[in-house]
Each structure stands twice: as C-alpha cells, then as structure tokens.
Amino acid sequence: MIHFYRNLLCGVLTALTITSCSSVFQPISSGKATTDYRSGISDLLRSLPPPEQPIVVALYKFRDQTGQYKSSELLTQYSTAVTQGGTSMLIRALMEAGNGKWFTVLEREGLTDLMNERKIINQTREMYAGDAKKAEAQSPSLPPLLYAPILLEGGVIAYETNLLTGGIGARYFGIGGSTEFRRDTVTSMLRAVSVKNGAVLNHVDARKTIFSMQLDSGLYRFVSFQRLLEIEAGVSSNEPPQMAVMESIEACVYGMIMEGMINKLWGPKDQTKVKLLIENYLKQRDSEMTANFDNKGHLVNVNPVASKD
C-alpha cells in the first residue's frame, strides 16, 4: 500500500514539474472568436414578426447607474462591476428585433464625431471649389440628419451580489470534497419617451440571475511515519456578468415591444399574430394577468384575473 502511494506521489510531482516548465499552462484549450453571441432571449427577439412600419428611435446613453465597483477582499478595485458598453448592447438588441425590421436606430452617442465628420466633408469641398457657393453647385450638399419621434432612456439600475450563498462538503479519513455556490442579479430598465411632448410612453425592467459555483476535492493522509500525502483539485464556473447584462437588455427591448402592442402604440404587420404574442408575453410577465380579444382577434384590454375568494 505504501508503494502505491509513493508511486502516485511521484506521478503527481512529475506532472507538476512538466507543466511548470511550460511557458503557458492551459488546462482547457480556448476557442476561436465568435461573431454572433446569442442569449436565451436573442432567438425570441429575432423571431418577432415585422412591424407595420419601422420605429425611428434615438439613443444617447444607456448608463451604468449602479455606481458599484468589483469587490475584492485583498485590495481596492477601481474596475466597475458592470460593463460600460450598455449603449452598444442596446443598439445591437434594437437592430436584431424582428431581424432588423422593428427599429431604425439613430446614432446619438457619437453625435460629436458625426458632426465633426460632416464639417470636414463640407470644408474639404469648399477648399477644392474655392467658394461655398461653387462647392454647392458642383456637388449636392449633405442631407440633413434624421430626427426621431421617440427617445430611449434607461440604464443598468442594480447589480446585487451574494443574494444567496451556500455550500456542502464531506471528508472521511482524509478524503473528501466540497462545493460552494453564489447567486447575484443584475437589473436593467428601459423607457420610451415621446419627443413631441416628453411623455413616457412605456417602461419595462428585466432582471437576470448570475450563478457562480466552485468544486473542490482533496486527499490528506499519512502514508507512513513522517510521510504525508496531500493532493488538491478544484474547478470553478462563473457566468459572465457582461453577458447577463446583455440578456437583461434584450429582455427589456422585447418587453418594450410587447408593452407597445398592449398599449396599441405599434403592432406587427400581420395582425393575426398579435393574440398569440401577447398571451405568451403575459404568461412570462405575470401569471395573474389575462388579455381579452374580440371575434376578429384584436386586443380589447388587459385585466387582472379575478380572485377565487
């Protein structure tokens, strides 16, 4: 038995020596870069039927409103806990709704850069023509920028950590293992505002759970007098917080479209699909709400389910 543990220890030490000589140790090979990330909401968002006409929207900023930084027990972290690319994620989600047929998204986050580029074009034309009037006569002037009747506002409003923590472990004669888990949540909110009068047309919020898990195992035993064998192994799995933010944003876009259908702000081109879409959405949003339709399948109202008491 002692010889067995000695051979096992020699094998472990040999493996550690070989891997330590390697310049880069990768227990799991990394994959290639992908161009299209899909969350659990992406397919649902893309499968929406096309609208009666595209909705023109402007988006200036989708901010991180949590004000939180990454937590660390050893040192101070100045990195934010939530991605600062929420605007780009929201634009991506808007342009994927109904395979790009639901929204016409206007660039407003980089408006300064856009205006500067238009100035450069006009100034370059004037320099070559020698005069502003000649430049306008030789080549047509740039068309005016599009304006949007609807402004989108909102942001990531909460990132809550350690909402649920726990674990379990066991050890017998120096052999055992343990597992630990943690649950965090991220919440995003999106609202549509009328540019004409400033009224909030609708608002939605979405929450995504983030799970982290760690597994550990080990062997701790004396194989002989003053001969101690100790082996440890472990693995952890952390759901990417930024992907969770993306999924919550996509859920907000999907919810905003469906709330607009319920409030009759917009609708799909094929009205026969409205009933099924709204019923499925209400089942996800609130099990105690019901939608009422007329004989032609048009939405009449949405009411809470009457109490059984």
N, C-alpha and C positions, 0 to 999 in steps of 0.2 A: 504493500500500500504506500509505503514511504517512497519507493522508487517511482510509483505512478505520479505522485505529487511533484517529485523532483523533475521528472520529465515534462510535466505540464508547466512548471515554473520556467524551465529552460526554454520551452517553446514560446511562452508569453514574452520573456525577456528578449529572445531573438527577434520576434516580430516587432517589438517596440524599438529595437536597435535599428532594424532595417528601415522602418517608417521614419525614425528621427533623422536618418541620413538624407531623406528625400527633402528637396527644397520646398515642395508644396505637397501637403498631405490632404487628400480629398477622399474621405470615406464613401461619399456619394458623388458620382460624376454630375456636373452641371449640364443643363440642357441648353439648346440653342435659343436665341432670342425669338420671341413670337411677336407678330404684328397685330394681333387681334385678341385681346383678353375678353372673355365672356363670363359674366357672373350669373347668378341664379335668376336675375331679372332681365338680363340682356335679350334673351330669346323672346320673353314675353313682351318687351318693349318693341322689338323689331317686328313682331307678328301683328301689331295693331293695323287695322285696315286704313287705307289712305283717307285723309280728311276731305271735306267739301272743297277747301282751298287752303294752301299753306298759311300758317300763322306767322307773321313777322314779329320777332321779339328782339329786344336789345338787352344785353347783359354786360354790366360794367365790372362787377366784382362779386364773387362768391367766397366770402371770407371765412377764415378760421376764427370763430367768436368764442372759443373755449378759453384762450389765454393760458393753456397748460403747456408745460414742458415735460420732456421724458423724465420719468422717475428713476432714481438711482440711489442705492444705499451707501455707495462708496465715495462718489464725487458729485460735484454740481454739473448738471446737464443744461446746456443752452440751446439744444435742439428741441423744436416743438414736437409735441406728442402727435399732432395731426398735420397732414400734408398741407402745404401752402398752394398746391395746384388745384384747388377746388373749382376754380373758374374753367380751367381746361377740361376737367372731368365733366362738368355740367354741359359745356358746349358739345362734347363728344356724345353725351346721352341725348341731348336735344336733336342732334343731327342723325342719330340712329333710330329715333322714334318712327315707326312705320317705314323703315328702310329709307329714311331721309326725306319723307314726304310730308311730315307734320309741321315742321318749323323751318322758317328762313331766319337764320341766326345772323345778327349784325355784329361786327367786330367793334367793341367799345373798350375793352381792357387796354388794347394797344392803340387807342384813338390818337394819341400824340404822335406816335410813329407813323400812323397812316396819314395824318395831316402834313407832317413833315415831308413825306414822300411825294405827296401831291404838289407841295410847294416846289420841290426840286424839279418835278416834271415841268411845271409852268415856267420856272425861272430858266431852265435849260432851253425851252422853246423860244423864250424871249431873247436869250443870248444869241441863238443862231439866226433868228429873224431880225434882230436889231431893234425891234419895236414890239410892244404888246399887241397893237392892232394888226401888224403884219403877221405875228405869230398866230393870232386867232383866225386870220384869213387863210393862212397856209394849212393849218391843221385844226380840227374841231377841238374846242375846249373840253376839259374833263367834265363828265356828267356829275350832277350833284349826288351827294351821298343819300342812301335810303334812310328814311326815318321809320321808327317802329311805333305802332299804336299801343303796344304792351311792353312794359318794363319788368324784368325778372329780378327779384331781390331775395336775399336769404343768406344762409351760410351753415357751417357746421357749428351747432349750438352747444353740444355737450360731448365730452369724452370721459366716461366714468370707469374707473379701474377698480379691480378687486371687489366687484359686486358679489361674487361668490367664489370662495376658495375652499379647498379641501384636499384630502388625500387618504391613502391607506397603505399599510406596509406590514410585513411579517418577516420574522427571522427565526431560524431553527438550527442550532448547532453551527452558528457562524455563516449559514447560507440563507439568503433572503433577498427581498426586493421591496420596492415601494413605488407609489405613483402619486403625483400631485397634479392638480388642475386649478385653473383660474378663469374667471369669466369677466370680460369687460364689455362695454357697449358704447357705440357712437351714434349720435343723433343729428340728423340734418333737417333743415326746414327751408321750404321754397314757397314764394308767394308771387302771384301775378298782379301787377298794378296797372291801371288804366292811365296812359299818358294824358288823355283828354281832361280828366277831372281829378286824378290822383286817388281814385277809389281802389281798394283792394278787391279784386275780382274773386280770387280764391286763394287758399293757402293749404299746404299739406306738410306733414312731417313724417319721417321714417327713421326707424331705429334698427341697427344691425348689431348682433351679438358677435363678440370675438372670443374664441376659446384658445387657451394655451394649456398644454399638457406635457408632463415630464415623467419619464420612466427610469428607474434606477434599479440595479441589481448588483450583488457582490458576494464574494466568498472571503471569509476571515477565519483562518484556522491554523493551529499549530500542527505541523506535520511531524515534528519531532521536538526534542528538547532544544529550546532556543532557536527553532526553525519555524518562522511564521510565514504562511502563505496568505497573501491578500490580493484579490482581484476585484476590480470595479468596472462596471459598464453602465452606460446610460444613453438616453436619447430624448430629445425634446421636440415638440411640434408647436409652432406658433403661427396662428393665422395672421397674414399680413394686415396691419391696421389700415394701410392706404387702400387696399382692395376692398376692405369693409366700408370705407368712406365712399368709394366709387359705387358700391352696390346700394348704399343708402341714398345716394344722389339719383341713381337710376330709378329707385323706387319712388322718389319724390316726383320725378318727371312723369312716370306712369300714373301716379296718383293725381297729379295736376291735370293731366289729360282727361282722366275719368271723372274728376270732380267738375271739370268744364262741361262734360257731356251731361252730367246730372243737373247742373245749373243752366243748361241749354245755352252756354256761351259759344260752343262749337260742337261739331259732330262729324262722324265718318260720312264718306260719300254714299256708302251703302247703308241706308237706314235700317235695313232688316237685321243688321248685326249689333245694333245698339242694345237690344234687350239682353242678349246673352253676355255681352261685355260688362254691362252694369251689374247684372246679377252675380257674375263671377267676382267682380271687384268688391261688391258689398259683402260677399261671403268672407273675403280676405280681410276687409277693413273692420267690419262689425257684424257679428252673427245675429245681433238683435235689431238689424235694420232690414226693411223689405222695400222693394221697388214695385210700383203699380204701373201697368201699361194698359193702353186701350186696345180695341179689337184689331187695330192696324199695326200693333207692336210699338207704338210711340210712347215714350215715357210721360206719365201723368204727374207723379210725385213720388217722394221717398219718405216713408214714415217708420217710426219705431214699432216693433212688434208689441202687440197688446200683452199686458201682464196676465198670466194664468190665474192669478189670485182674483 
